[in-house]
Structures are given as C-alpha cells and as structure tokens.
C-alpha cells in the first residue's frame, strides 16, 4: 500500500483532502500533518513514499520542508502545492520538489500524478538506487521559464502570442529554439523566424519540450562530463525521433510532441549519475565516452536511461514517454511500442554516426536509412544498450 503524507497548516484543507481521497483508502495509507515540525516528527518514525505539502506555511515553508525530506528520506517523492501568487516561492523549490501542482488542486489530477510517480518508483526496485537519485542535491530542474509556461498553458487563459512572450524573455533560449527548428534534423518545409511562429507551426507542447531540455542542460556548475555534448546529442535524437515517427506512423501532433520530449530528456539521467557521491572523474569520463548503458551499469550500478526514466516518472510526464526512455536500457525491441521504437532508431542513428556530416533532407532517403538500421538491429543481436543491472560498488 502506498504511504502518503499530506502537510498543510489549514485544518479545513486537510479535512477536504481527507474527504476527497476517501475512495483511495484501499490503495493509499494516508496521514496528515498540520505543519512542518509535525511532518518531520512523523518522518522520523516511519517511511513515506510520497510527501505532498502546501508551499506557504508559517515557520518552515514547503520548500524548506522538502529540503529536509530529501535529507532524511531521499527516495520519497516530493510534491508541492502552490497558488499562482506564489511563483517566486515555487521557483525557489525547483531543486527539491519533483512536482508542482496548483492550489486548489483538482483531486483527479492529484491521483493521476501520484499514480505516475508510483509507477516510476516501481520501475526502479532497488531502494539503494532510489536513495542515490533522490539524495542528489543538484537534481536537474525544469526551470523557471518551463514552470511559467506550463502554468500559463494550464490556466487556459493565455494565447500563443502570450506564451511566446514568456519564452522570448530568455534570449539564449529563443536562439536555441530557432536553431533547433531550422536544423535539417527537423525536416521542416519552411523556415521558422520567431518563437511565435514556432508555437503556431509546431504547437505549445513541442515548445515546452524544447524549454525543458534547455533548462536541464543549462544549469551551470561543474561536471565531469561534457554536458554540451550530451545536450546536443539529445537535441539531435529528439528532432530525428520526431521525424522518424512522423514518417513511419503519421502520428498526431500530440504524440509527435511526446516523442520529441522523450528525445530531449532521454539522457538527463547522465547529469544525475555525475552527481552521485563516490564516483571518480576517471570512471565518469570512461563511461560517458562509451555511450553504452552497459558501461554505466558496470561503473555505477545503474544506467543513464533507467535514471532518466525514473526522473521523468517523478516529474509525472506521460507514461508512454517514461516507458519509451526506459526501453533504451534493454536490447532493441520493436514490439514494445511504435514510440519507443522510433526513439531507439533515432538514438542508434545519431550515436553511431549513420548520418555522416549532414542529415538528408528527403523523407524517402530517411525511410531508406530507417530500413537499413532496422536490419542492423535485427541482424546483429547486439544488446545496445545492455543487459540487466549488475552489481557494482555503489549498487
């Protein structure tokens, strides 16, 4: 049974939550705390799978509470509830919260979010690995622009021009969006000149995916790996996966946005692995030069794609995205799902240099490349990437 702790200083809110979640009593073991001190006392006595806290509370607020939760129970999923007037406080908690939900929170949305988080936790059965991931202090965050963009989209009150204005405030992000969309990987029929055109042409979901990728790979700090190279590779995989999926399935714009997001964030786990205590620079450099999940597992006990999938699940992205990224930890398997297969093909093509110096512009040539790569994957039987998780010095 899933153990959940709700924290809010308003008794009427806790009572309303108790009533709204009564139908989950056979699946959830729900406890309630009226402030951070009581919540921490309860966490000292027992483990919780999920903590859901209000942001604005007297004394210790939600952001500080979740920082304490991360320290004492790193594998616990952390959700913060906030009103639109509390944006500044929310952005302060981006490093410690896995999910941000608007207050008052729709109970069905809360249930879906917790269900997706639970699925992510179950996908990583090793408590040791969950603790390692959860304890990383510099956990990649989706960033302020992403949170503002998402809030505006979900409010239903912002038009495309207003959404574009939010993104355009970041000059570097704007330049990156236009560079990506006008690259040959996207295979667009006409040039995109502005963020406004990008929203109208590709939709807000693709725009949000680009913003998410920019946020997690541009957070500064030092790293033992070439973050820029990982970011560029992820961008190429995302754009090519979207193109492959469009050609091979004729998928809807929503599904194309999903596979693009999967591609943009499929290697975010690399940033988490680099922050795990006890890993040497030599280990990191050797593993990440290889691009092989098997090497990740031999060195760290977990591979970057499993970590990425786990983190995407904690962020409550759609299940098909989480599963598609997770399949990269296993031998290529076309039967998993069309979305996962398109992502697998795109990564294989990019990592193995099948494109040469320039990607071909013609879709027919891309189709021929797809058939050739599918033959390679079916014929060599090579586990690229990997096999089951193996024991290591951190596992």
C-alpha positions as CSV (number, residue, x, y, z in Angstrom):
1,X,0.0,0.0,0.0
2,X,1.3,3.5,-0.9
3,X,2.1,5.6,2.1
4,X,1.4,9.3,1.6
5,X,1.8,12.3,3.9
6,X,-0.2,15.5,3.3
7,X,1.0,18.7,5.0
8,X,-1.0,21.9,5.3
9,X,-1.4,24.4,8.1
10,X,-5.1,24.9,7.3
11,X,-7.3,22.3,9.0
12,X,-10.2,22.8,6.5
13,X,-7.8,21.9,3.7
14,X,-6.7,18.7,5.4
15,X,-10.3,17.8,6.0
16,X,-11.2,18.4,2.4
17,X,-8.3,16.3,1.3
18,X,-9.3,13.5,3.6
19,X,-12.8,13.5,2.1
20,X,-11.6,13.8,-1.5
21,X,-9.3,10.8,-1.1
22,X,-11.6,8.5,0.8
23,X,-12.1,6.3,-2.2
24,X,-8.4,5.6,-2.3
25,X,-8.2,4.1,1.3
26,X,-7.7,0.6,-0.1
27,X,-4.7,1.7,-2.1
28,X,-3.3,4.6,-0.1
29,X,-2.2,4.8,3.6
30,X,-2.8,8.5,4.1
31,X,-1.5,10.6,7.0
32,X,-1.9,14.3,7.7
33,X,0.3,16.9,9.4
34,X,-0.6,20.5,10.2
35,X,2.9,21.9,10.0
36,X,6.5,21.0,9.0
37,X,7.5,20.1,12.6
38,X,4.8,17.5,12.9
39,X,5.6,16.2,9.4
40,X,9.3,15.7,10.3
41,X,8.4,14.0,13.5
42,X,6.2,11.6,11.6
43,X,9.1,11.0,9.1
44,X,11.4,10.2,11.9
45,X,9.0,7.4,13.0
46,X,8.2,5.8,9.6
47,X,8.9,6.0,5.9
48,X,6.5,7.6,3.4
49,X,6.5,7.0,-0.4
50,X,5.2,10.5,-1.2
51,X,5.0,13.8,0.7
52,X,2.5,16.4,-0.6
53,X,3.0,19.8,1.1
54,X,1.5,23.3,0.9
55,X,4.1,25.9,-0.1
56,X,3.0,28.8,2.2
57,X,3.1,27.8,5.9
58,X,4.2,29.7,9.0
59,X,7.7,28.9,10.2
60,X,9.1,26.2,7.9
61,X,7.6,26.6,4.5
62,X,7.1,23.9,1.8
63,X,10.4,24.4,0.1
64,X,12.4,24.1,3.3
65,X,10.3,21.1,4.4
66,X,11.0,19.2,1.2
67,X,14.7,20.0,1.6
68,X,14.6,18.3,5.0
69,X,12.6,15.4,3.5
70,X,15.3,14.9,0.8
71,X,17.9,14.7,3.6
72,X,16.2,12.2,5.8
73,X,14.3,10.2,3.2
74,X,15.8,10.8,-0.2
75,X,13.7,8.1,-2.0
76,X,10.4,9.8,-1.0
77,X,8.7,11.6,-3.9
78,X,8.1,15.3,-3.2
79,X,5.1,17.3,-4.4
80,X,4.4,21.0,-3.6
81,X,1.0,22.7,-3.9
82,X,1.0,26.4,-4.6
83,X,-1.2,29.3,-5.8
84,X,-0.3,31.4,-8.8
85,X,0.6,34.3,-6.5
86,X,3.4,32.2,-5.0
87,X,5.5,31.8,-8.2
88,X,8.7,33.2,-6.6
89,X,8.5,30.7,-3.7
90,X,7.8,27.8,-6.2
91,X,10.9,28.7,-8.2
92,X,12.9,28.6,-5.0
93,X,11.9,24.9,-4.6
94,X,12.7,23.7,-8.1
95,X,15.8,21.8,-6.7
96,X,13.9,19.9,-4.1
97,X,10.4,19.3,-5.5
98,X,9.6,16.6,-8.1
99,X,6.2,18.0,-8.9
100,X,4.3,21.3,-8.7
101,X,0.5,21.4,-8.6
102,X,-1.7,24.4,-8.5
103,X,-3.8,25.1,-5.4
104,X,-6.7,24.4,-5.0
105,X,-5.7,21.1,-6.6
106,X,-8.0,19.0,-8.7
107,X,-8.3,15.7,-6.9
108,X,-8.3,13.7,-10.2
109,X,-5.0,15.4,-11.3
110,X,-3.5,14.6,-7.9
111,X,-4.5,10.9,-8.2
112,X,-3.0,10.7,-11.7
113,X,0.2,12.4,-10.6
114,X,0.7,10.1,-7.6
115,X,-0.1,7.1,-9.8
116,X,2.5,8.1,-12.3
117,X,5.0,8.7,-9.5
118,X,4.3,5.3,-8.1
119,X,4.8,3.6,-11.5
120,X,8.2,5.3,-11.6
121,X,9.2,4.1,-8.2
122,X,8.1,0.5,-9.0
123,X,10.2,0.7,-12.2
124,X,13.4,1.1,-10.1
125,X,13.0,-1.7,-7.5
126,X,16.4,-1.0,-5.9
127,X,15.9,1.1,-2.8
128,X,19.7,1.9,-2.9
129,X,19.4,3.4,-6.4
130,X,16.3,5.4,-5.5
131,X,18.1,6.8,-2.5
132,X,21.1,7.7,-4.5
133,X,19.0,9.5,-7.1
134,X,16.8,11.2,-4.5
135,X,19.7,12.5,-2.4
136,X,21.4,14.3,-5.3
137,X,21.4,18.0,-4.2
138,X,21.7,19.4,-7.6
139,X,18.8,17.4,-9.1
140,X,18.1,18.7,-12.6
141,X,15.2,21.1,-12.6
142,X,12.8,22.0,-15.4
143,X,13.4,25.7,-14.6
144,X,11.5,29.0,-14.1
145,X,10.6,29.5,-17.8
146,X,9.2,26.0,-18.0
147,X,7.1,26.4,-14.9
148,X,5.8,29.8,-16.0
149,X,5.0,28.4,-19.5
150,X,3.3,25.4,-18.0
151,X,1.2,27.5,-15.6
152,X,0.1,29.8,-18.4
153,X,-0.8,26.8,-20.6
154,X,-2.8,25.1,-17.9
155,X,-4.6,28.2,-16.9
156,X,-6.3,28.1,-20.4
157,X,-6.2,31.9,-20.5
158,X,-3.0,32.6,-22.4
159,X,-2.9,32.8,-26.2
160,X,0.0,31.8,-28.4
161,X,1.3,35.3,-28.5
162,X,1.4,35.5,-24.7
163,X,3.1,32.1,-24.5
164,X,5.7,33.1,-27.0
165,X,6.4,36.3,-25.0
166,X,7.2,34.3,-21.9
167,X,9.8,32.2,-23.7
168,X,11.2,35.2,-25.7
169,X,12.3,36.9,-22.5
170,X,15.2,34.4,-22.5
171,X,17.4,35.4,-25.4
172,X,19.6,32.3,-25.3
173,X,16.6,30.1,-25.2
174,X,15.0,31.9,-28.1
175,X,18.2,31.5,-30.2
176,X,18.3,27.8,-29.3
177,X,14.7,27.2,-30.3
178,X,15.2,28.8,-33.7
179,X,18.4,27.0,-34.3
180,X,16.8,23.6,-33.5
181,X,13.7,24.1,-35.5
182,X,15.6,25.3,-38.6
183,X,18.1,22.4,-38.5
184,X,17.9,19.7,-41.1
185,X,17.0,17.2,-38.3
186,X,13.5,18.7,-38.1
187,X,13.0,18.5,-41.8
188,X,10.5,21.4,-41.8
189,X,9.3,22.7,-45.1
190,X,9.8,26.4,-44.3
191,X,12.0,28.5,-42.1
192,X,10.8,29.5,-38.6
193,X,11.7,33.1,-37.9
194,X,10.2,33.7,-34.4
195,X,9.0,31.9,-31.3
196,X,5.5,33.0,-32.2
197,X,5.8,31.1,-35.5
198,X,7.2,28.1,-33.7
199,X,4.1,28.0,-31.4
200,X,1.8,28.3,-34.3
201,X,3.6,25.8,-36.5
202,X,4.6,23.1,-34.0
203,X,2.3,23.7,-31.0
204,X,2.9,24.6,-27.4
205,X,3.8,21.0,-26.4
206,X,6.9,20.9,-28.7
207,X,7.8,24.4,-27.5
208,X,7.5,23.2,-23.9
209,X,9.7,20.2,-24.6
210,X,12.5,22.4,-26.0
211,X,12.2,24.7,-23.0
212,X,12.5,21.6,-20.7
213,X,15.6,20.4,-22.5
214,X,17.2,23.8,-22.4
215,X,16.5,24.1,-18.7
216,X,18.0,20.8,-17.5
217,X,21.2,21.1,-19.6
218,X,21.9,24.7,-18.9
219,X,22.1,25.0,-15.2
220,X,25.7,25.9,-14.7
221,X,28.0,24.3,-12.3
222,X,30.8,21.8,-12.9
223,X,30.6,18.3,-14.3
224,X,33.0,15.5,-15.1
225,X,31.2,15.0,-18.4
226,X,30.7,17.2,-21.5
227,X,27.2,18.4,-20.8
228,X,27.1,20.4,-24.0
229,X,27.8,17.3,-26.0
230,X,25.1,15.4,-24.2
231,X,22.7,18.2,-24.8
232,X,23.5,18.4,-28.5
233,X,23.1,14.7,-28.9
234,X,19.8,14.8,-27.1
235,X,18.6,17.6,-29.4
236,X,19.6,15.6,-32.5
237,X,17.9,12.4,-31.2
238,X,14.7,14.4,-30.3
239,X,14.4,16.0,-33.7
240,X,15.2,12.9,-35.6
241,X,12.9,10.7,-33.5
242,X,10.1,13.1,-34.2
243,X,10.8,13.0,-37.9
244,X,11.1,9.2,-38.0
245,X,7.8,8.9,-36.0
246,X,6.0,11.2,-38.4
247,X,7.3,9.3,-41.5
248,X,6.6,5.8,-40.2
249,X,3.4,6.3,-38.2
250,X,1.7,9.5,-39.3
251,X,1.2,10.2,-35.6
252,X,-0.8,13.1,-34.2
253,X,0.8,16.3,-33.2
254,X,0.4,15.3,-29.5
255,X,2.3,12.1,-30.0
256,X,5.0,13.8,-32.0
257,X,5.4,16.2,-29.1
258,X,5.7,13.3,-26.7
259,X,8.5,11.6,-28.7
260,X,10.3,14.9,-29.0
261,X,10.2,15.4,-25.3
262,X,11.4,11.8,-24.8
263,X,14.3,12.5,-27.0
264,X,15.2,15.8,-25.4
265,X,15.3,14.3,-21.9
266,X,16.4,10.7,-22.5
267,X,19.9,11.4,-21.2
268,X,19.0,13.7,-18.3
269,X,20.0,10.7,-16.1
270,X,23.6,11.4,-17.1
271,X,23.5,14.6,-15.1
272,X,22.2,12.7,-12.0
273,X,24.8,10.0,-12.2
274,X,27.6,12.6,-12.3
275,X,26.4,14.0,-9.0
276,X,26.4,10.7,-7.1
277,X,28.9,10.7,-4.3
278,X,31.8,8.3,-4.6
279,X,32.2,8.4,-8.4
280,X,35.6,9.3,-9.7
281,X,36.2,11.6,-12.6
282,X,38.0,8.8,-14.4
283,X,35.0,6.5,-14.0
284,X,32.7,9.2,-15.3
285,X,34.8,10.1,-18.3
286,X,35.3,6.5,-19.4
287,X,31.6,5.6,-19.0
288,X,30.2,8.6,-20.8
289,X,32.7,8.4,-23.7
290,X,31.3,5.0,-24.4
291,X,27.6,5.9,-24.8
292,X,26.9,2.4,-23.6
293,X,24.3,1.7,-20.9
294,X,26.2,-1.5,-20.0
295,X,29.3,0.5,-19.1
296,X,27.2,2.8,-17.0
297,X,25.9,-0.1,-15.0
298,X,29.3,-1.7,-14.6
299,X,30.7,1.5,-13.1
300,X,27.7,3.0,-11.3
301,X,25.2,0.1,-10.8
302,X,22.5,1.9,-12.9
303,X,22.4,3.3,-16.4
304,X,21.6,6.8,-17.5
305,X,18.4,5.7,-19.3
306,X,16.9,4.0,-16.2
307,X,17.7,7.1,-14.2
308,X,16.1,9.3,-16.9
309,X,13.0,7.2,-16.9
310,X,12.7,7.3,-13.1
311,X,13.2,11.1,-13.1
312,X,10.6,11.6,-15.9
313,X,8.2,9.5,-13.9
314,X,8.7,11.6,-10.8
315,X,8.1,14.7,-12.9
316,X,4.8,12.9,-13.9
317,X,5.3,13.0,-17.6
318,X,3.0,10.7,-19.6
319,X,3.6,7.0,-19.1
320,X,4.4,6.4,-22.8
321,X,7.3,8.8,-22.5
322,X,8.6,7.2,-19.3
323,X,8.4,3.7,-20.8
324,X,10.0,4.7,-24.1
325,X,13.0,6.2,-22.4
326,X,13.2,3.1,-20.1
327,X,13.4,0.8,-23.1
328,X,16.8,2.2,-24.0
329,X,18.1,0.2,-21.1
330,X,17.3,-3.0,-22.8
331,X,18.2,-4.7,-26.1
332,X,16.3,-3.1,-29.1
333,X,12.8,-4.5,-29.3
334,X,10.4,-3.3,-31.9
335,X,7.4,-4.9,-30.2
336,X,7.4,-2.5,-27.1
337,X,5.7,0.4,-28.8
338,X,6.0,2.5,-32.0
339,X,7.1,5.5,-30.0
340,X,9.8,3.6,-28.2
341,X,11.0,2.1,-31.5
342,X,11.3,5.5,-33.1
343,X,13.3,6.7,-30.2
344,X,15.5,3.6,-30.3
345,X,16.2,4.1,-34.1
346,X,16.9,7.8,-33.7
347,X,19.5,7.2,-30.9
348,X,21.1,4.4,-32.8
349,X,21.4,6.5,-35.9
350,X,22.8,9.6,-34.1
351,X,25.2,7.8,-31.8
352,X,26.6,5.5,-34.5
353,X,27.2,8.3,-37.0
354,X,24.9,6.9,-39.7
355,X,24.0,10.4,-40.9
356,X,27.5,11.4,-41.9
357,X,28.1,15.1,-41.9
358,X,24.6,16.2,-42.9
359,X,21.2,14.6,-42.4
360,X,19.4,14.0,-45.7
361,X,16.5,16.4,-46.4
362,X,14.3,14.0,-48.4
363,X,11.9,11.8,-46.4
364,X,12.4,8.9,-48.8
365,X,16.1,8.9,-48.0
366,X,15.3,8.9,-44.3
367,X,12.9,5.9,-44.9
368,X,15.7,4.0,-46.6
369,X,18.0,4.8,-43.7
370,X,15.4,3.5,-41.3
371,X,15.1,0.2,-43.1
372,X,18.9,-0.2,-43.2
373,X,19.2,0.5,-39.4
374,X,16.3,-1.8,-38.6
375,X,18.1,-4.6,-40.5
376,X,21.3,-3.9,-38.5
377,X,19.4,-4.1,-35.2
378,X,17.6,-7.2,-36.1
379,X,20.7,-8.9,-37.6
380,X,23.5,-8.4,-35.1
381,X,21.5,-9.2,-31.9
382,X,23.9,-6.9,-30.0
383,X,22.5,-5.6,-26.7
384,X,22.8,-1.9,-27.5
385,X,22.3,-0.8,-24.8
386,X,22.8,-3.5,-22.4
387,X,21.5,-6.2,-20.2
388,X,20.1,-6.4,-16.6
389,X,21.6,-4.2,-13.9
390,X,24.7,-5.7,-12.5
391,X,26.3,-5.3,-9.0
392,X,28.8,-2.6,-8.6
393,X,30.5,-0.8,-5.8
394,X,27.5,1.6,-5.4
395,X,24.7,-1.0,-6.1
